Amino acid sequence: MNIEISKDKPWYHGSNLVFDTLRTGSTITQWKELAEAFSHQPSRLSYDDDGKIYQNGTEPGYLYMIDEPVEVGVDIYQHPQTVMDPNVEFLTKRPLKLKLLGKV
């Protein structure tokens, strides 16, 4: 699957916890539905070439948007050990402010 990164698109994080700052080393993505899926804390997650996500998480989840500018290579970097396609999963280099979008 081909994911294009854009400085004009928002970055997302999914979690089963409520907080306002994302820790260094956390995972973010521009794929909103993936962040939603990860918010349910699955032990298994996959997706097909059409972007349909399969996951087995059962936790209540929350979707967040990063609430400050993010620059690839400065604030975040591609996850070095991901099994996902390029540009899907990034790690944070510093704490980032979050905006809670809601329960998912």
N, C-alpha and C positions, 0 to 999 in steps of 0.2 A: 504494500500500500504506500502511496506517495503522499507525504504530509509536507506542505509548504509552510515555512515559518515566516511570519509577517510581524514587523514592529507595530503595525496598526491593529493587530488582533490581540484579544486579551489572553492572559495565562490563567490556568485553573489549577486548583488543588482540591482533592476530595479526602474527607476524613470522617471518622465516626465521633470525633471530639469537637467541642466548641472552643475556639481561641481566636486571638486577633493578630498574632504574629507567627509567621512560618519560620521554623528553625533552619539554620544552615545544614545542608545535606539532605533537605526534603525534596521530594519529587514534584515537578510541575509539568504541565502540558498545555498546548493550545487546542487539544482535542477534548472538548467539554464533556462528551459522553464517556470518555475514558476516565476522566477525573470522577465523574458520578459513579462509575462502576467501582473504582478503587475505594470510594467512600464507604462501601459496604464491607470492606476488609476481606476480600475473597482469598482463599488459599489457592484457587485456580482461576486464571483469567486468560482468555485468548480472543482473537478476532479474525474474521475472514477477509478476503481481498476486497469485499464490498464495504467493509467497515462495521459489520454486525459484530457486537461484542457479546461474548459468553463468559459468565462468571458465576461463582457459587457463594458469594458473600451474603450474609443474613443480617449484619449489623445495621441499625439505622444510620443513615449517612447525611453529611452536610457538604454542600458545594460552596467553594470559595473562589473568588477572583483576586488575583494579585492587585493590590491597590496602590501601586507606584510604578514608575517606568522600570522596565527590565531590558537589559542588553545582553545578548548572547555573547559569551566569552568574557564578559566582565562580571555580571551578576549570576549567570547560570552557565552550565556546560552540559553537553550531551552525556547521558548516563553511560559510563564506560563498559558496563557489564550487562546492558539490557539485551533481551532476546527479541525485542520489538524492532520495527523498522526504524531507519534513521529519522530524526526530527520528532519522534513521538514522545520520548521521555527525557527530561532534563533534571539535573540536580542543582540546588541553590548553593551559591558560594557565600551567602550572607543572609541574615534574617530579612524577611520581607513582610511588609504590612499586608493584611488581608481584609477583604470585605466579604462578609457572609451573604451569599445569595439566597440560601434557603435549605430546607430539608429536602432530601431526594430519596 
